[in-house]
Amino acid sequence: MEDVQYKMMLCDGVSCIHNQSKELQSAIESELDKSGIRDAVSIHLSGCLGMCNKGPILIVNPGYTIYGGVGSEDVPEIVQSHLVEGKPVARLVIEEDHLYNRFFRIFGDVDFFGKQMRITLRNCGVIDPENIDDYLSVRGYEALAKVLCDMTPEQVVAEVKKSGLRGRGGAGFPTGLKWGFTAAQKADEKYVICNADEGDPGAFMDRSAIEGDPHTVIEGIIIGGYAVGATKGIVYIRAEYPLAIKRLEKAIEDAREHGFLGKDILGTDFSFDVEIRLGAGAFVCGEETALIHSIEGARGMPRPRPPYPSVSGLFGKPTLINNVETWANIPVIILDGGEWLSSIGTETSKGTKVFALAGKVHNTGLVEVPMGTTLREIVYDIGGGIPNGKKFKAVQTGGPSGGCLPEEYLDTQIDYESLAKAGSIMGSGGMIVIDEESCMVSLARFFIEFTQDESCGKCTPCREGTKRMLEILTRIVEGKGKAGDIEKLERLGSMIKKSSLCGLGQSAPNPVLSTIKNFREEYEEHIEQKKCRAGQCVALLSYVVNDECVGCGACKRICPTGAIEGTRKEKHLILDEKCIRCGQCYDVCKFEAINKV
Amino acid sequence: MVTPLEIIRKKRAEAVNRIVSKGYLSTIRVYVGMATCEIAAGSKEVMEVFRQAIANGLTDVYLSQKGCAGRCNLEPTVEVIEEGKIPVKYGRVTPEKAREIVERHLKKGEVITEWAI
């Protein structure tokens, strides 16, 4: 951390660039030089700050002073009056009270957070999640009160439609439409469900959201219940998230005590309650019809749609089912307006998306970015690039249902359509960065092994097809691949995609198909030359001692299978047939005398 | 009739009062990340250090937990906020580092820049 007195954030969002934020930056820099306080102030470019109509936006911290419509001619005054004398320039200050921008007020960590825009995670890492007072103090449950006071259920649905919000579970179905379908049904009882069955390997967005701010999700669910005419809400969450469950339980209890849940909420005649159902950790239960079966007490298996849950869902009643992140958007849409949310993002995808950034990047973590941010900005600006000087190879989005995008797709904008066009999917938000040391065939095999294991077994393409794909991939990484295997994988993959019953099967071949499309040469090397360029497939790897060996014997002592021979002070030898490729000799050698070939 | 919005405004005012009565307006506020990931990285022990320090007479400090802000590789995180100053976030805090933060930052006002994010 630099030793600075002021941190300035300059909006670098698309519309602020039109409003000349770059010129502004150089104007500020030269003015700081002139005043001799360059070292005491740091300037950071941020992603869209959501105040585009008043841009360019400049925020000065500490103090969280927001300047709007700043021109180069205003810079000397700001620098002199605010930064030198400590008096903010009142005529340029704008008052903005969007829910989300609370976040910037207290976060000094602008390198990581600068390009982010936190709407659904606005309270995560800011308030005490176990204290409802903290949530109330940040306008908590005000959206609910507003809805109950001034809005009819139809108006709520219309507001959500206006926002352009789409399902954050991955498929991207327009949320407002879904609400409208459920609301239009006539039934004696309706349900709303929060899908918190987060199952993608490496994904932890929903867990963090619930652990960091459970009330936002609950408030969203209650509003959803009001909008569609339901009286009961259910949160389906996996049992392996004990802390999230504990905080959710506490939040529900506190909300009941305050009269936000239960009979006659806030003195109106609207009654609604929420209960928690625990999932046993089956991946397929994230699919909505399987999830509903699981809540009903049946085996978690999908069924064909239609009828969609909005017509016939839980216990045959109309059911509205949305993902955690979708629910967390609702209070913001109500308080800041659907129109505001729709001003953020791209033509077809509005608002923000949370990603669990993992793999080979400096800053792994939870990030929330406006739609339209590029993959490059996430990997390099927020993620800080690839550690240890390694080369970027691919970024995997969408977990076991998604695909791998190589370097040429790094400038792809994040929205549902662009990612699909590039050959991956938005998914629920897993994002794994892969460097040159990872083998794409092994990666594809890992995901197929996962989906094969999690396939419920109901339909043949998914049950048998993924098994066959796994067999082929296993033999390729073991060096037993045959000519024609790649074509067989492609054929099988497209067949499984077309003929599977549910989303699990329909998307299971994606990791394989996308790696074949983008990294076909790696598959060919494995099959034809029995070579793994990443050095990850142990069967295709041998360890050999080179002439640097001084005969210290360290490798011989550590080898668990006695595969190394040699007398002291003489070059040693690794016996290939005894070697199990554990790599311990490679790690222990101080003379770089062992090569992987 | 009292409208829901009026009820919520009253509740918010009460909530703010309760938070203030717990010492929110202290000179320094300390937040320790306490999500599953942070706890796994050792934040419970870190929290305990700050609790002990307050039990042993450290005053004018408001201590609270928070959820995960997303800095996975730097957890556990501890945030020290003083009104009118740029917030300081410490990463990879251990109980030993926490004790030093108490001694140097909380008691003497020295920002330990090499541990800050």
HADDOCK unambig.tbl for C-alpha pairs under 7 A between the chains (distance, minus, plus):
assign (segid A and resid 1 and name CA) (segid B and resid 113 and name CA) 5.91 0.50 0.50
assign (segid A and resid 1 and name CA) (segid B and resid 116 and name CA) 5.83 0.50 0.50
assign (segid A and resid 1 and name CA) (segid B and resid 117 and name CA) 5.83 0.50 0.50
assign (segid A and resid 61 and name CA) (segid B and resid 86 and name CA) 6.71 0.50 0.50
assign (segid A and resid 62 and name CA) (segid B and resid 84 and name CA) 5.55 0.50 0.50
assign (segid A and resid 62 and name CA) (segid B and resid 85 and name CA) 5.45 0.50 0.50
assign (segid A and resid 62 and name CA) (segid B and resid 86 and name CA) 5.18 0.50 0.50
assign (segid A and resid 63 and name CA) (segid B and resid 84 and name CA) 5.93 0.50 0.50
assign (segid A and resid 106 and name CA) (segid B and resid 87 and name CA) 6.29 0.50 0.50
assign (segid A and resid 107 and name CA) (segid B and resid 87 and name CA) 6.48 0.50 0.50
assign (segid A and resid 108 and name CA) (segid B and resid 86 and name CA) 6.03 0.50 0.50
assign (segid A and resid 108 and name CA) (segid B and resid 87 and name CA) 5.28 0.50 0.50
assign (segid A and resid 108 and name CA) (segid B and resid 88 and name CA) 6.61 0.50 0.50
assign (segid A and resid 109 and name CA) (segid B and resid 117 and name CA) 6.64 0.50 0.50
assign (segid A and resid 124 and name CA) (segid B and resid 67 and name CA) 5.28 0.50 0.50
assign (segid A and resid 124 and name CA) (segid B and resid 68 and name CA) 5.95 0.50 0.50
assign (segid A and resid 124 and name CA) (segid B and resid 69 and name CA) 5.53 0.50 0.50
assign (segid A and resid 125 and name CA) (segid B and resid 33 and name CA) 6.85 0.50 0.50
assign (segid A and resid 125 and name CA) (segid B and resid 66 and name CA) 4.99 0.50 0.50
assign (segid A and resid 125 and name CA) (segid B and resid 67 and name CA) 4.33 0.50 0.50
assign (segid A and resid 125 and name CA) (segid B and resid 68 and name CA) 4.84 0.50 0.50
assign (segid A and resid 125 and name CA) (segid B and resid 69 and name CA) 4.18 0.50 0.50
assign (segid A and resid 126 and name CA) (segid B and resid 66 and name CA) 6.00 0.50 0.50
assign (segid A and resid 127 and name CA) (segid B and resid 66 and name CA) 5.39 0.50 0.50
assign (segid A and resid 128 and name CA) (segid B and resid 64 and name CA) 6.61 0.50 0.50
assign (segid A and resid 128 and name CA) (segid B and resid 65 and name CA) 5.34 0.50 0.50
assign (segid A and resid 128 and name CA) (segid B and resid 66 and name CA) 4.50 0.50 0.50
assign (segid A and resid 128 and name CA) (segid B and resid 67 and name CA) 6.78 0.50 0.50
assign (segid A and resid 129 and name CA) (segid B and resid 66 and name CA) 6.27 0.50 0.50
assign (segid A and resid 129 and name CA) (segid B and resid 67 and name CA) 6.38 0.50 0.50
assign (segid A and resid 133 and name CA) (segid B and resid 15 and name CA) 4.61 0.50 0.50
assign (segid A and resid 133 and name CA) (segid B and resid 16 and name CA) 6.88 0.50 0.50
assign (segid A and resid 133 and name CA) (segid B and resid 19 and name CA) 6.98 0.50 0.50
assign (segid A and resid 136 and name CA) (segid B and resid 12 and name CA) 5.25 0.50 0.50
assign (segid A and resid 136 and name CA) (segid B and resid 15 and name CA) 6.41 0.50 0.50
assign (segid A and resid 137 and name CA) (segid B and resid 12 and name CA) 5.48 0.50 0.50
assign (segid A and resid 137 and name CA) (segid B and resid 15 and name CA) 6.26 0.50 0.50
assign (segid A and resid 137 and name CA) (segid B and resid 16 and name CA) 5.75 0.50 0.50
assign (segid A and resid 142 and name CA) (segid B and resid 5 and name CA) 6.83 0.50 0.50
assign (segid A and resid 142 and name CA) (segid B and resid 8 and name CA) 6.28 0.50 0.50
assign (segid A and resid 145 and name CA) (segid B and resid 4 and name CA) 4.93 0.50 0.50
assign (segid A and resid 145 and name CA) (segid B and resid 5 and name CA) 4.99 0.50 0.50
assign (segid A and resid 145 and name CA) (segid B and resid 8 and name CA) 6.71 0.50 0.50
assign (segid A and resid 146 and name CA) (segid B and resid 5 and name CA) 6.11 0.50 0.50
assign (segid A and resid 148 and name CA) (segid B and resid 4 and name CA) 6.72 0.50 0.50
assign (segid A and resid 149 and name CA) (segid B and resid 3 and name CA) 6.58 0.50 0.50
assign (segid A and resid 149 and name CA) (segid B and resid 4 and name CA) 6.07 0.50 0.50
assign (segid A and resid 149 and name CA) (segid B and resid 5 and name CA) 6.68 0.50 0.50
assign (segid A and resid 208 and name CA) (segid B and resid 68 and name CA) 6.14 0.50 0.50
assign (segid A and resid 211 and name CA) (segid B and resid 35 and name CA) 6.06 0.50 0.50
assign (segid A and resid 211 and name CA) (segid B and resid 67 and name CA) 5.97 0.50 0.50
assign (segid A and resid 212 and name CA) (segid B and resid 35 and name CA) 7.00 0.50 0.50
assign (segid A and resid 212 and name CA) (segid B and resid 66 and name CA) 6.67 0.50 0.50
assign (segid A and resid 212 and name CA) (segid B and resid 67 and name CA) 3.78 0.50 0.50
assign (segid A and resid 212 and name CA) (segid B and resid 68 and name CA) 5.90 0.50 0.50
assign (segid A and resid 243 and name CA) (segid B and resid 36 and name CA) 6.45 0.50 0.50
assign (segid A and resid 266 and name CA) (segid B and resid 4 and name CA) 5.25 0.50 0.50
assign (segid A and resid 267 and name CA) (segid B and resid 4 and name CA) 6.77 0.50 0.50
assign (segid A and resid 363 and name CA) (segid B and resid 73 and name CA) 6.32 0.50 0.50
assign (segid A and resid 364 and name CA) (segid B and resid 71 and name CA) 6.77 0.50 0.50
assign (segid A and resid 364 and name CA) (segid B and resid 72 and name CA) 5.66 0.50 0.50
assign (segid A and resid 364 and name CA) (segid B and resid 73 and name CA) 5.66 0.50 0.50
assign (segid A and resid 365 and name CA) (segid B and resid 70 and name CA) 4.63 0.50 0.50
assign (segid A and resid 365 and name CA) (segid B and resid 71 and name CA) 4.98 0.50 0.50
assign (segid A and resid 365 and name CA) (segid B and resid 72 and name CA) 4.60 0.50 0.50
assign (segid A and resid 365 and name CA) (segid B and resid 73 and name CA) 6.89 0.50 0.50
assign (segid A and resid 366 and name CA) (segid B and resid 70 and name CA) 4.06 0.50 0.50
assign (segid A and resid 366 and name CA) (segid B and resid 71 and name CA) 6.80 0.50 0.50
assign (segid A and resid 367 and name CA) (segid B and resid 70 and name CA) 6.57 0.50 0.50
